[in-house]
Amino acid sequence: MTTSAPGRPVGGSYDPARTTGGGLTAELDRLEAQAALSFPEELRILRGLGLEGGTVLELGAGPGAVTRRLRAALPAGTALIAADIDGELLAHAAGPGVTLLVADGADLPLPDDSVDFVLLRYVLQHVPDPAAVLAEVRRVLKPGGRVACTEVDSALWGAAEPSYPELAGVHAKMAAAQRADGGDRSIGRRLPRLLRAAGFDDVVLRPFATTNDDHPTDAFAPQLGPQRLEPLVARGVLSLAELALAADRWNRFRSDPDAWVMLLGLTAAATAPAGRGPQETP
């Protein structure tokens, strides 16, 4: 079983049309289902980390599954900017009170010191140079502004009972395919160090969990089911036999009344310092 989400502010390993069996339409459905599963808990953490209002930038917003939830949760006067490099994908995020910005995350057309809060949700795992994106985030944040990065880590994805060790090879191939495309499914463990290296202060790490004690097991299907693996068969990364194995184990899991699953996410947050530092152009 595995889970991930979108966001590719500077190219990278995310292709919405090839992430889920069924193409773009299925991927849009998956992202909406994922936000419904975990974003209420993520929002609680984000509020504790300083998400209040002002100017909020969601970088790597994709089709807006989280954008819409942010708009509903934030005060009416909040200036909410949804940015993504994929204009066609971002068009799905259009709505009242949201400014759409088609832009490369490493080269944002925003002034220095202009944003109060930046959210990168499942973005950095997909970009080839996370440091470049974080440097740009630091530039646009106001002194004292906050950045929050939410990610997964393939070694810390969660837990399931019953577990199926025979699927370890399938998941390893999925992670390797993302690495080959310039991504990194183990980036969650490096978030605090990446933020410190980018010159941020007050770095903290907040894990969160979503379980089928709170949601029906079938609600996890778009994230954990075999449909996520189908594009890897078309690419030659997985065999049909491996896909069939994954489908069989998922069907066993979802039909087991005692099955339990917990998905883990990691949110690292930090504060923009008063000055951008001598290494940056004034």
MIDOSE-1310 file (N, C-alpha, C; in nm, 2 decimals, decimal comma, always signed):
residues 282
mtts	+0,08/-0,12/+0,00/+0,00/+0,00/+0,00/+0,09/+0,12/+0,00; +0,04/+0,23/-0,06/+0,12/+0,35/-0,07/+0,02/+0,47/-0,09; +0,07/+0,59/-0,06/-0,01/+0,70/-0,08/+0,08/+0,82/-0,12; +0,02/+0,92/-0,19/+0,10/+1,03/-0,23/+0,00/+1,13/-0,28
apgr	+0,05/+1,25/-0,32/-0,04/+1,36/-0,37/+0,03/+1,45/-0,46; -0,04/+1,55/-0,51/+0,02/+1,62/-0,62/+0,11/+1,74/-0,59; +0,14/+1,82/-0,69/+0,22/+1,94/-0,67/+0,35/+1,93/-0,74; +0,36/+2,01/-0,84/+0,49/+2,01/-0,91/+0,52/+2,15/-0,96
pvgg	+0,57/+2,23/-0,87/+0,59/+2,37/-0,90/+0,70/+2,39/-1,00; +0,79/+2,29/-1,02/+0,90/+2,31/-1,11/+0,93/+2,18/-1,18; +0,84/+2,14/-1,27/+0,85/+2,01/-1,34/+0,85/+1,90/-1,24; +0,94/+1,80/-1,26/+0,95/+1,69/-1,16/+0,87/+1,57/-1,19
sydp	+0,84/+1,49/-1,09/+0,79/+1,35/-1,11/+0,64/+1,34/-1,11; +0,56/+1,45/-1,10/+0,42/+1,44/-1,10/+0,36/+1,46/-1,24; +0,29/+1,37/-1,29/+0,21/+1,38/-1,42/+0,07/+1,34/-1,39; -0,02/+1,43/-1,38/-0,16/+1,40/-1,33/-0,23/+1,30/-1,43
artt	-0,19/+1,30/-1,55/-0,26/+1,21/-1,64/-0,20/+1,06/-1,63; -0,09/+1,05/-1,56/-0,03/+0,91/-1,55/+0,00/+0,87/-1,41; -0,08/+0,93/-1,32/-0,06/+0,89/-1,18/-0,15/+0,78/-1,13; -0,27/+0,78/-1,19/-0,38/+0,68/-1,15/-0,43/+0,62/-1,28
gggl	-0,47/+0,49/-1,27/-0,54/+0,42/-1,37/-0,67/+0,50/-1,40; -0,70/+0,53/-1,52/-0,82/+0,61/-1,55/-0,79/+0,75/-1,59; -0,66/+0,78/-1,59/-0,62/+0,91/-1,64/-0,65/+1,03/-1,55; -0,66/+1,15/-1,61/-0,68/+1,27/-1,54/-0,81/+1,27/-1,46
tael	-0,92/+1,22/-1,51/-1,04/+1,22/-1,44/-1,03/+1,14/-1,31; -0,97/+1,03/-1,32/-0,95/+0,95/-1,20/-0,86/+1,01/-1,10; -0,76/+1,08/-1,15/-0,66/+1,15/-1,06/-0,73/+1,27/-0,99; -0,82/+1,34/-1,05/-0,89/+1,45/-0,99/-0,98/+1,39/-0,88
drle	-1,04/+1,27/-0,90/-1,12/+1,21/-0,80/-1,04/+1,16/-0,68; -0,92/+1,11/-0,71/-0,83/+1,06/-0,61/-0,79/+1,18/-0,52; -0,75/+1,29/-0,58/-0,71/+1,41/-0,50/-0,82/+1,46/-0,41; -0,94/+1,46/-0,46/-1,06/+1,50/-0,38/-1,08/+1,41/-0,26
aqaa	-1,07/+1,28/-0,29/-1,09/+1,18/-0,19/-0,98/+1,19/-0,08; -0,86/+1,22/-0,13/-0,75/+1,23/-0,03/-0,76/+1,35/+0,06; -0,80/+1,46/+0,00/-0,83/+1,58/+0,09/-0,94/+1,55/+0,19; -1,04/+1,48/+0,14/-1,15/+1,46/+0,24/-1,11/+1,37/+0,35
lsfp	-1,01/+1,28/+0,33/-0,96/+1,19/+0,43/-0,88/+1,26/+0,54; -0,78/+1,34/+0,49/-0,68/+1,39/+0,59/-0,68/+1,54/+0,61; -0,74/+1,62/+0,53/-0,72/+1,76/+0,55/-0,78/+1,82/+0,67; -0,89/+1,77/+0,72/-0,93/+1,82/+0,85/-0,83/+1,82/+0,96
eelr	-0,75/+1,71/+0,97/-0,65/+1,69/+1,07/-0,53/+1,78/+1,03; -0,50/+1,79/+0,90/-0,39/+1,88/+0,86/-0,42/+2,03/+0,89; -0,55/+2,06/+0,87/-0,59/+2,20/+0,90/-0,57/+2,24/+1,05; -0,61/+2,14/+1,13/-0,59/+2,16/+1,28/-0,44/+2,19/+1,31
ilrg	-0,35/+2,12/+1,24/-0,21/+2,14/+1,26/-0,16/+2,27/+1,21; -0,21/+2,30/+1,09/-0,17/+2,43/+1,02/-0,22/+2,55/+1,10; -0,33/+2,54/+1,16/-0,38/+2,66/+1,24/-0,29/+2,67/+1,37; -0,24/+2,56/+1,42/-0,15/+2,57/+1,53/-0,01/+2,62/+1,49
lgle	+0,02/+2,61/+1,36/+0,15/+2,66/+1,31/+0,14/+2,80/+1,26; +0,03/+2,87/+1,27/+0,02/+3,01/+1,24/-0,06/+3,04/+1,12; -0,14/+2,95/+1,06/-0,23/+2,98/+0,95/-0,35/+3,05/+1,00; -0,36/+3,18/+0,97/-0,47/+3,26/+1,02/-0,54/+3,34/+0,91
ggtv	-0,47/+3,41/+0,83/-0,52/+3,50/+0,73/-0,42/+3,58/+0,66; -0,44/+3,70/+0,62/-0,35/+3,78/+0,55/-0,34/+3,73/+0,41; -0,22/+3,71/+0,36/-0,20/+3,66/+0,22/-0,14/+3,52/+0,23; -0,21/+3,42/+0,18/-0,18/+3,28/+0,19/-0,15/+3,23/+0,05
lelg	-0,04/+3,17/+0,03/+0,00/+3,11/-0,10/+0,00/+2,96/-0,09; -0,08/+2,89/-0,17/-0,07/+2,74/-0,18/+0,01/+2,71/-0,30; +0,13/+2,66/-0,28/+0,22/+2,64/-0,39/+0,21/+2,49/-0,43; +0,18/+2,47/-0,56/+0,16/+2,33/-0,61/+0,02/+2,30/-0,58
agpg	-0,08/+2,39/-0,60/-0,22/+2,37/-0,57/-0,29/+2,26/-0,65; -0,23/+2,23/-0,77/-0,30/+2,13/-0,85/-0,44/+2,17/-0,89; -0,54/+2,08/-0,88/-0,68/+2,12/-0,92/-0,76/+2,18/-0,81; -0,70/+2,21/-0,69/-0,77/+2,29/-0,59/-0,85/+2,21/-0,49
avtr	-0,82/+2,08/-0,47/-0,90/+2,01/-0,37/-0,88/+2,07/-0,23; -0,75/+2,11/-0,20/-0,72/+2,17/-0,08/-0,75/+2,32/-0,08; -0,74/+2,38/-0,20/-0,77/+2,53/-0,21/-0,91/+2,56/-0,17; -1,00/+2,48/-0,21/-1,14/+2,50/-0,18/-1,16/+2,49/-0,03
rlra	-1,09/+2,39/+0,03/-1,11/+2,38/+0,18/-1,04/+2,49/+0,25; -0,93/+2,54/+0,20/-0,86/+2,65/+0,27/-0,95/+2,78/+0,26; -1,01/+2,80/+0,14/-1,10/+2,92/+0,12/-1,22/+2,91/+0,22; -1,27/+2,79/+0,25/-1,38/+2,78/+0,34/-1,34/+2,80/+0,48
alpa	-1,21/+2,77/+0,51/-1,17/+2,77/+0,65/-1,11/+2,91/+0,69; -1,06/+2,98/+0,60/-0,99/+3,11/+0,63/-1,09/+3,22/+0,63; -1,05/+3,33/+0,71/-1,14/+3,45/+0,72/-1,17/+3,50/+0,58; -1,28/+3,57/+0,57/-1,32/+3,62/+0,44/-1,22/+3,72/+0,38
gtal	-1,15/+3,79/+0,46/-1,06/+3,89/+0,40/-0,92/+3,84/+0,36; -0,90/+3,70/+0,38/-0,78/+3,64/+0,34/-0,76/+3,65/+0,19; -0,64/+3,69/+0,14/-0,60/+3,68/+0,00/-0,54/+3,55/-0,02; -0,61/+3,46/-0,09/-0,57/+3,32/-0,11/-0,52/+3,31/-0,26
iaad	-0,39/+3,27/-0,27/-0,33/+3,25/-0,41/-0,30/+3,10/-0,43; -0,36/+3,05/-0,53/-0,33/+2,91/-0,57/-0,23/+2,91/-0,69; -0,12/+2,85/-0,67/-0,01/+2,85/-0,78/+0,02/+2,71/-0,82; +0,04/+2,69/-0,95/+0,09/+2,57/-1,00/+0,15/+2,59/-1,14
idge	+0,24/+2,51/-1,18/+0,31/+2,52/-1,31/+0,22/+2,47/-1,42; +0,12/+2,39/-1,39/+0,03/+2,33/-1,49/-0,10/+2,42/-1,49; -0,11/+2,50/-1,59/-0,23/+2,59/-1,60/-0,36/+2,52/-1,62; -0,36/+2,41/-1,70/-0,48/+2,33/-1,73/-0,53/+2,27/-1,60
llah	-0,44/+2,21/-1,52/-0,47/+2,15/-1,40/-0,52/+2,26/-1,30; -0,46/+2,37/-1,29/-0,49/+2,47/-1,20/-0,63/+2,53/-1,23; -0,67/+2,53/-1,35/-0,80/+2,59/-1,39/-0,91/+2,52/-1,31; -0,89/+2,40/-1,27/-1,00/+2,33/-1,19/-1,01/+2,39/-1,05
aagp	-0,91/+2,47/-1,01/-0,91/+2,53/-0,87/-0,98/+2,67/-0,87; -1,03/+2,71/-0,98/-1,09/+2,84/-0,99/-1,22/+2,85/-0,90; -1,23/+2,96/-0,84/-1,35/+2,98/-0,75/-1,35/+3,12/-0,69; -1,46/+3,16/-0,62/-1,46/+3,29/-0,56/-1,36/+3,30/-0,45
gvtl	-1,29/+3,42/-0,45/-1,19/+3,45/-0,35/-1,06/+3,38/-0,36; -1,03/+3,32/-0,48/-0,91/+3,26/-0,51/-0,84/+3,32/-0,63; -0,71/+3,36/-0,62/-0,63/+3,41/-0,73/-0,55/+3,30/-0,78; -0,56/+3,27/-0,91/-0,49/+3,16/-0,97/-0,36/+3,22/-1,03
lvad	-0,25/+3,15/-1,01/-0,12/+3,19/-1,06/-0,04/+3,08/-1,12; -0,03/+3,08/-1,25/+0,05/+2,98/-1,32/+0,19/+3,02/-1,32; +0,27/+2,94/-1,25/+0,41/+2,98/-1,22/+0,50/+2,86/-1,18; +0,63/+2,88/-1,21/+0,73/+2,79/-1,17/+0,76/+2,82/-1,02
gadl	+0,76/+2,72/-0,94/+0,78/+2,74/-0,79/+0,91/+2,79/-0,76; +1,01/+2,78/-0,85/+1,14/+2,83/-0,82/+1,16/+2,97/-0,88; +1,05/+3,03/-0,94/+1,06/+3,16/-1,01/+0,92/+3,22/-1,00; +0,88/+3,26/-0,88/+0,75/+3,31/-0,87/+0,74/+3,46/-0,91
plpd	+0,63/+3,50/-0,98/+0,62/+3,64/-1,01/+0,55/+3,72/-0,90; +0,61/+3,71/-0,78/+0,55/+3,78/-0,66/+0,66/+3,86/-0,60; +0,63/+3,98/-0,54/+0,73/+4,06/-0,48/+0,79/+4,00/-0,36; +0,91/+4,05/-0,33/+0,98/+4,01/-0,20/+0,88/+4,05/-0,09
dsvd	+0,89/+3,97/+0,02/+0,82/+4,00/+0,14/+0,67/+4,03/+0,12; +0,60/+3,95/+0,05/+0,46/+3,98/+0,01/+0,36/+3,88/+0,06; +0,40/+3,77/+0,12/+0,31/+3,67/+0,16/+0,33/+3,64/+0,31; +0,22/+3,61/+0,38/+0,22/+3,58/+0,52/+0,24/+3,43/+0,55
fvll	+0,19/+3,34/+0,46/+0,19/+3,20/+0,49/+0,20/+3,12/+0,36; +0,29/+3,03/+0,35/+0,30/+2,94/+0,23/+0,28/+2,80/+0,27; +0,19/+2,73/+0,19/+0,17/+2,59/+0,21/+0,22/+2,51/+0,09; +0,30/+2,41/+0,11/+0,34/+2,32/+0,01/+0,30/+2,18/+0,05
ryvl	+0,20/+2,13/-0,01/+0,14/+2,00/+0,04/+0,17/+1,90/-0,07; +0,25/+1,80/-0,03/+0,29/+1,69/-0,12/+0,35/+1,75/-0,25; +0,43/+1,84/-0,23/+0,50/+1,91/-0,35/+0,64/+1,87/-0,36; +0,72/+1,89/-0,25/+0,86/+1,88/-0,26/+0,91/+1,74/-0,30
qhvp	+0,83/+1,63/-0,27/+0,87/+1,50/-0,32/+0,87/+1,49/-0,47; +0,81/+1,58/-0,54/+0,80/+1,57/-0,68/+0,90/+1,66/-0,76; +0,97/+1,75/-0,69/+1,06/+1,84/-0,76/+1,20/+1,80/-0,76; +1,28/+1,82/-0,86/+1,42/+1,78/-0,87/+1,51/+1,86/-0,78
dpaa	+1,47/+1,99/-0,74/+1,55/+2,07/-0,66/+1,47/+2,14/-0,55; +1,44/+2,07/-0,45/+1,36/+2,13/-0,34/+1,42/+2,26/-0,28; +1,55/+2,26/-0,28/+1,62/+2,38/-0,22/+1,59/+2,51/-0,30; +1,58/+2,50/-0,43/+1,55/+2,61/-0,51/+1,41/+2,66/-0,48
vlae	+1,31/+2,57/-0,46/+1,18/+2,61/-0,43/+1,17/+2,68/-0,30; +1,24/+2,62/-0,20/+1,23/+2,68/-0,06/+1,30/+2,81/-0,06; +1,41/+2,83/-0,14/+1,47/+2,96/-0,15/+1,37/+3,07/-0,20; +1,29/+3,03/-0,30/+1,20/+3,13/-0,35/+1,08/+3,15/-0,25
vrrv	+1,04/+3,05/-0,18/+0,94/+3,07/-0,07/+0,99/+3,17/+0,03; +1,12/+3,15/+0,07/+1,18/+3,24/+0,17/+1,18/+3,39/+0,11; +1,20/+3,40/-0,02/+1,21/+3,54/-0,07/+1,07/+3,61/-0,06; +0,96/+3,53/-0,09/+0,83/+3,60/-0,10/+0,77/+3,61/+0,03
lkpg	+0,81/+3,54/+0,13/+0,75/+3,55/+0,27/+0,80/+3,68/+0,34; +0,70/+3,73/+0,41/+0,73/+3,85/+0,49/+0,82/+3,81/+0,61; +0,90/+3,89/+0,66/+0,98/+3,86/+0,78/+0,88/+3,81/+0,89; +0,90/+3,70/+0,95/+0,81/+3,64/+1,05/+0,70/+3,56/+0,98
grva	+0,69/+3,56/+0,85/+0,59/+3,47/+0,78/+0,63/+3,33/+0,80; +0,53/+3,24/+0,78/+0,54/+3,10/+0,80/+0,53/+3,02/+0,68; +0,61/+2,91/+0,67/+0,60/+2,81/+0,56/+0,57/+2,68/+0,63; +0,48/+2,60/+0,56/+0,45/+2,46/+0,61/+0,46/+2,37/+0,49
ctev	+0,53/+2,26/+0,51/+0,55/+2,16/+0,41/+0,50/+2,03/+0,46; +0,40/+1,97/+0,39/+0,34/+1,84/+0,42/+0,39/+1,74/+0,32; +0,44/+1,63/+0,38/+0,49/+1,52/+0,29/+0,47/+1,38/+0,35; +0,50/+1,28/+0,27/+0,50/+1,14/+0,31/+0,65/+1,10/+0,32
dsal	+0,67/+0,99/+0,38/+0,80/+0,92/+0,37/+0,77/+0,77/+0,35; +0,83/+0,72/+0,24/+0,80/+0,58/+0,20/+0,83/+0,48/+0,31; +0,92/+0,51/+0,40/+0,96/+0,42/+0,51/+0,87/+0,44/+0,63; +0,79/+0,55/+0,63/+0,71/+0,58/+0,75/+0,56/+0,61/+0,70
wgaa	+0,52/+0,54/+0,60/+0,39/+0,57/+0,54/+0,28/+0,54/+0,63; +0,29/+0,45/+0,72/+0,19/+0,42/+0,81/+0,20/+0,27/+0,86; +0,08/+0,21/+0,88/+0,08/+0,07/+0,92/-0,05/+0,01/+0,88; -0,05/-0,12/+0,86/-0,17/-0,19/+0,82/-0,17/-0,33/+0,89
epsy	-0,29/-0,37/+0,92/-0,30/-0,51/+0,98/-0,43/-0,57/+0,92; -0,42/-0,68/+0,84/-0,30/-0,75/+0,82/-0,21/-0,68/+0,72; -0,08/-0,71/+0,73/+0,02/-0,66/+0,64/+0,06/-0,77/+0,54; +0,11/-0,72/+0,42/+0,15/-0,82/+0,32/+0,29/-0,79/+0,28
pela	+0,39/-0,86/+0,34/+0,53/-0,84/+0,31/+0,56/-0,86/+0,16; +0,48/-0,95/+0,10/+0,51/-0,98/-0,04/+0,49/-0,86/-0,14; +0,43/-0,76/-0,09/+0,42/-0,64/-0,17/+0,53/-0,54/-0,16; +0,63/-0,57/-0,08/+0,74/-0,48/-0,05/+0,82/-0,45/-0,19
gvha	+0,83/-0,55/-0,27/+0,90/-0,53/-0,40/+0,82/-0,44/-0,49; +0,69/-0,45/-0,49/+0,60/-0,36/-0,57/+0,62/-0,21/-0,53; +0,62/-0,19/-0,40/+0,63/-0,06/-0,35/+0,77/+0,00/-0,37; +0,87/-0,09/-0,36/+1,01/-0,04/-0,39/+1,02/+0,00/-0,54
kmaa	+0,95/-0,07/-0,63/+0,96/-0,03/-0,77/+0,89/+0,10/-0,79; +0,78/+0,12/-0,72/+0,71/+0,25/-0,74/+0,79/+0,37/-0,69; +0,86/+0,35/-0,58/+0,95/+0,45/-0,53/+1,07/+0,48/-0,63; +1,12/+0,37/-0,68/+1,23/+0,38/-0,78/+1,19/+0,45/-0,90
aqra	+1,07/+0,43/-0,95/+1,02/+0,50/-1,07/+1,00/+0,65/-1,04; +0,96/+0,69/-0,92/+0,95/+0,83/-0,89/+1,09/+0,89/-0,88; +1,19/+0,82/-0,82/+1,33/+0,87/-0,82/+1,38/+0,89/-0,96; +1,35/+0,80/-1,05/+1,40/+0,81/-1,19/+1,34/+0,93/-1,26
dggd	+1,22/+0,97/-1,21/+1,15/+1,09/-1,27/+1,19/+1,22/-1,20; +1,29/+1,21/-1,10/+1,33/+1,33/-1,03/+1,27/+1,36/-0,90; +1,19/+1,26/-0,85/+1,12/+1,28/-0,72/+1,19/+1,20/-0,61; +1,13/+1,21/-0,49/+1,19/+1,15/-0,37/+1,08/+1,12/-0,27
rsig	+1,04/+0,99/-0,26/+0,93/+0,95/-0,17/+0,97/+0,94/-0,03; +1,10/+0,96/+0,00/+1,15/+0,95/+0,13/+1,18/+1,09/+0,19; +1,13/+1,20/+0,12/+1,17/+1,33/+0,16/+1,11/+1,38/+0,29; +1,01/+1,31/+0,34/+0,95/+1,35/+0,47/+1,05/+1,36/+0,58
rrlp	+1,14/+1,27/+0,59/+1,24/+1,27/+0,70/+1,34/+1,39/+0,69; +1,35/+1,45/+0,57/+1,45/+1,55/+0,55/+1,39/+1,69/+0,55; +1,26/+1,70/+0,57/+1,20/+1,84/+0,57/+1,26/+1,94/+0,67; +1,28/+1,90/+0,79/+1,34/+2,00/+0,89/+1,48/+2,04/+0,84
rllr	+1,56/+1,95/+0,79/+1,70/+1,99/+0,75/+1,69/+2,08/+0,63; +1,60/+2,05/+0,54/+1,58/+2,13/+0,42/+1,54/+2,28/+0,45; +1,45/+2,29/+0,55/+1,41/+2,42/+0,59/+1,52/+2,50/+0,66; +1,60/+2,43/+0,74/+1,71/+2,50/+0,81/+1,82/+2,54/+0,71
aagf	+1,84/+2,45/+0,61/+1,94/+2,48/+0,51/+1,90/+2,60/+0,42; +1,77/+2,62/+0,41/+1,72/+2,73/+0,33/+1,72/+2,86/+0,41; +1,76/+2,86/+0,54/+1,77/+2,98/+0,62/+1,65/+3,01/+0,71; +1,56/+2,92/+0,72/+1,44/+2,94/+0,80/+1,47/+2,92/+0,95
ddvv	+1,40/+2,98/+1,04/+1,41/+2,97/+1,18/+1,29/+2,89/+1,24; +1,31/+2,86/+1,37/+1,20/+2,80/+1,44/+1,13/+2,68/+1,37; +1,22/+2,58/+1,33/+1,17/+2,47/+1,25/+1,11/+2,37/+1,35; +0,99/+2,32/+1,31/+0,92/+2,22/+1,39/+0,87/+2,11/+1,30
lrpf	+0,84/+1,99/+1,35/+0,79/+1,88/+1,28/+0,66/+1,83/+1,35; +0,55/+1,82/+1,28/+0,43/+1,77/+1,33/+0,37/+1,66/+1,25; +0,37/+1,53/+1,30/+0,31/+1,42/+1,23/+0,16/+1,42/+1,25; +0,09/+1,36/+1,16/-0,06/+1,34/+1,17/-0,10/+1,21/+1,12
attn	-0,21/+1,16/+1,16/-0,25/+1,02/+1,12/-0,40/+1,02/+1,08; -0,43/+0,93/+0,98/-0,57/+0,91/+0,94/-0,59/+0,76/+0,94; -0,70/+0,71/+1,01/-0,72/+0,57/+1,02/-0,86/+0,53/+0,97; -0,88/+0,40/+0,95/-1,01/+0,35/+0,92/-1,10/+0,33/+1,04
ddhp	-1,05/+0,38/+1,15/-1,14/+0,39/+1,27/-1,24/+0,51/+1,25; -1,19/+0,60/+1,17/-1,26/+0,73/+1,15/-1,33/+0,74/+1,01; -1,28/+0,66/+0,92/-1,33/+0,66/+0,78/-1,35/+0,51/+0,74; -1,45/+0,49/+0,65/-1,47/+0,35/+0,60/-1,34/+0,30/+0,52
tdaf	-1,31/+0,18/+0,53/-1,19/+0,12/+0,46/-1,20/+0,16/+0,31; -1,31/+0,15/+0,25/-1,32/+0,18/+0,11/-1,29/+0,32/+0,08; -1,29/+0,41/+0,17/-1,25/+0,55/+0,15/-1,11/+0,56/+0,12; -1,03/+0,46/+0,16/-0,88/+0,46/+0,13/-0,85/+0,40/+0,00
apql	-0,94/+0,35/-0,07/-0,92/+0,28/-0,20/-0,84/+0,37/-0,30; -0,88/+0,49/-0,32/-0,81/+0,57/-0,42/-0,66/+0,59/-0,39; -0,63/+0,58/-0,26/-0,49/+0,60/-0,22/-0,41/+0,47/-0,22; -0,48/+0,36/-0,17/-0,41/+0,24/-0,14/-0,44/+0,13/-0,24
gpqr	-0,54/+0,14/-0,32/-0,58/+0,03/-0,41/-0,49/+0,02/-0,53; -0,52/-0,08/-0,61/-0,43/-0,11/-0,73/-0,44/-0,01/-0,84; -0,54/+0,07/-0,84/-0,55/+0,17/-0,95/-0,43/+0,26/-0,96; -0,37/+0,29/-0,84/-0,25/+0,37/-0,83/-0,13/+0,31/-0,91
lepl	-0,14/+0,17/-0,92/-0,02/+0,10/-0,98/-0,04/+0,08/-1,13; -0,16/+0,10/-1,18/-0,18/+0,06/-1,33/-0,09/+0,14/-1,42; -0,07/+0,27/-1,40/+0,02/+0,34/-1,50/+0,16/+0,28/-1,50; +0,21/+0,22/-1,39/+0,34/+0,16/-1,38/+0,35/+0,03/-1,47
varg	+0,24/-0,03/-1,49/+0,24/-0,15/-1,58/+0,25/-0,10/-1,72; +0,18/+0,01/-1,76/+0,19/+0,06/-1,89/+0,34/+0,11/-1,92; +0,41/+0,15/-1,82/+0,54/+0,20/-1,83/+0,65/+0,09/-1,83; +0,60/-0,03/-1,80/+0,70/-0,14/-1,79/+0,77/-0,15/-1,66
vlsl	+0,73/-0,08/-1,56/+0,79/-0,08/-1,43/+0,74/-0,20/-1,35; +0,61/-0,23/-1,36/+0,55/-0,35/-1,29/+0,50/-0,44/-1,40; +0,49/-0,57/-1,36/+0,43/-0,67/-1,44/+0,28/-0,68/-1,41; +0,21/-0,75/-1,51/+0,07/-0,77/-1,48/+0,05/-0,86/-1,36
aela	+0,15/-0,96/-1,34/+0,14/-1,04/-1,22/+0,15/-0,97/-1,10; +0,24/-0,87/-1,09/+0,26/-0,78/-0,97/+0,13/-0,70/-0,95; +0,07/-0,65/-1,05/-0,05/-0,57/-1,04/-0,16/-0,66/-0,99; -0,17/-0,79/-1,04/-0,27/-0,88/-0,99/-0,25/-0,92/-0,84
laad	-0,12/-0,93/-0,80/-0,09/-0,96/-0,66/-0,14/-0,84/-0,57; -0,11/-0,72/-0,62/-0,15/-0,60/-0,54/-0,31/-0,60/-0,53; -0,37/-0,62/-0,64/-0,52/-0,62/-0,64/-0,58/-0,73/-0,55; -0,52/-0,84/-0,55/-0,57/-0,95/-0,47/-0,55/-0,92/-0,32
rwnr	-0,44/-0,86/-0,28/-0,41/-0,83/-0,14/-0,50/-0,71/-0,10; -0,53/-0,62/-0,19/-0,62/-0,51/-0,15/-0,76/-0,56/-0,13; -0,81/-0,65/-0,21/-0,94/-0,71/-0,20/-0,95/-0,79/-0,07; -0,85/-0,86/-0,04/-0,85/-0,93/+0,09/-0,86/-0,83/+0,21
frsd	-0,78/-0,73/+0,20/-0,78/-0,63/+0,31/-0,91/-0,56/+0,33; -0,97/-0,52/+0,22/-1,10/-0,44/+0,23/-1,21/-0,53/+0,27; -1,20/-0,66/+0,25/-1,31/-0,75/+0,29/-1,29/-0,81/+0,43; -1,18/-0,78/+0,49/-1,15/-0,83/+0,63/-1,22/-0,73/+0,73
pdaw	-1,32/-0,77/+0,81/-1,38/-0,68/+0,90/-1,29/-0,63/+1,01; -1,18/-0,70/+1,03/-1,09/-0,66/+1,14/-0,97/-0,58/+1,08; -0,96/-0,56/+0,95/-0,85/-0,49/+0,90/-0,84/-0,35/+0,95; -0,71/-0,30/+0,97/-0,69/-0,17/+1,02/-0,58/-0,10/+0,94
vmll	-0,59/+0,03/+0,91/-0,49/+0,10/+0,84/-0,48/+0,24/+0,90; -0,35/+0,28/+0,91/-0,32/+0,42/+0,95/-0,22/+0,48/+0,86; -0,26/+0,59/+0,80/-0,17/+0,66/+0,71/-0,11/+0,78/+0,79; +0,02/+0,79/+0,77/+0,10/+0,89/+0,84/+0,14/+1,00/+0,75
glta	+0,13/+1,13/+0,79/+0,18/+1,24/+0,71/+0,27/+1,32/+0,80; +0,36/+1,40/+0,75/+0,45/+1,48/+0,82/+0,44/+1,62/+0,77; +0,42/+1,72/+0,87/+0,42/+1,86/+0,83/+0,53/+1,93/+0,91; +0,62/+1,99/+0,83/+0,73/+2,06/+0,89/+0,70/+2,21/+0,86
aata	+0,72/+2,29/+0,96/+0,70/+2,44/+0,95/+0,81/+2,52/+1,00; +0,82/+2,64/+0,95/+0,94/+2,73/+0,99/+0,90/+2,87/+0,97; +0,98/+2,96/+1,02/+0,96/+3,11/+1,02/+1,06/+3,17/+0,93; +1,02/+3,27/+0,85/+1,11/+3,35/+0,77/+1,18/+3,44/+0,86
pagr	+1,32/+3,45/+0,85/+1,39/+3,54/+0,93/+1,37/+3,69/+0,89; +1,42/+3,78/+0,98/+1,40/+3,92/+0,95/+1,47/+3,97/+0,82; +1,59/+3,90/+0,79/+1,66/+3,94/+0,67/+1,68/+3,82/+0,58; +1,70/+3,83/+0,45/+1,71/+3,72/+0,36/+1,85/+3,67/+0,36
gpqe	+1,95/+3,74/+0,42/+2,08/+3,68/+0,44/+2,18/+3,73/+0,33; +2,31/+3,72/+0,36/+2,41/+3,77/+0,27/+2,42/+3,69/+0,14; +2,37/+3,57/+0,14/+2,39/+3,49/+0,02/+2,29/+3,52/-0,09; +2,19/+3,61/-0,06/+2,08/+3,64/-0,15/+2,10/+3,79/-0,20
tp	+2,05/+3,81/-0,32/+2,06/+3,94/-0,38/+1,96/+4,03/-0,31; +2,00/+4,15/-0,26/+1,91/+4,24/-0,19/+1,82/+4,30/-0,29
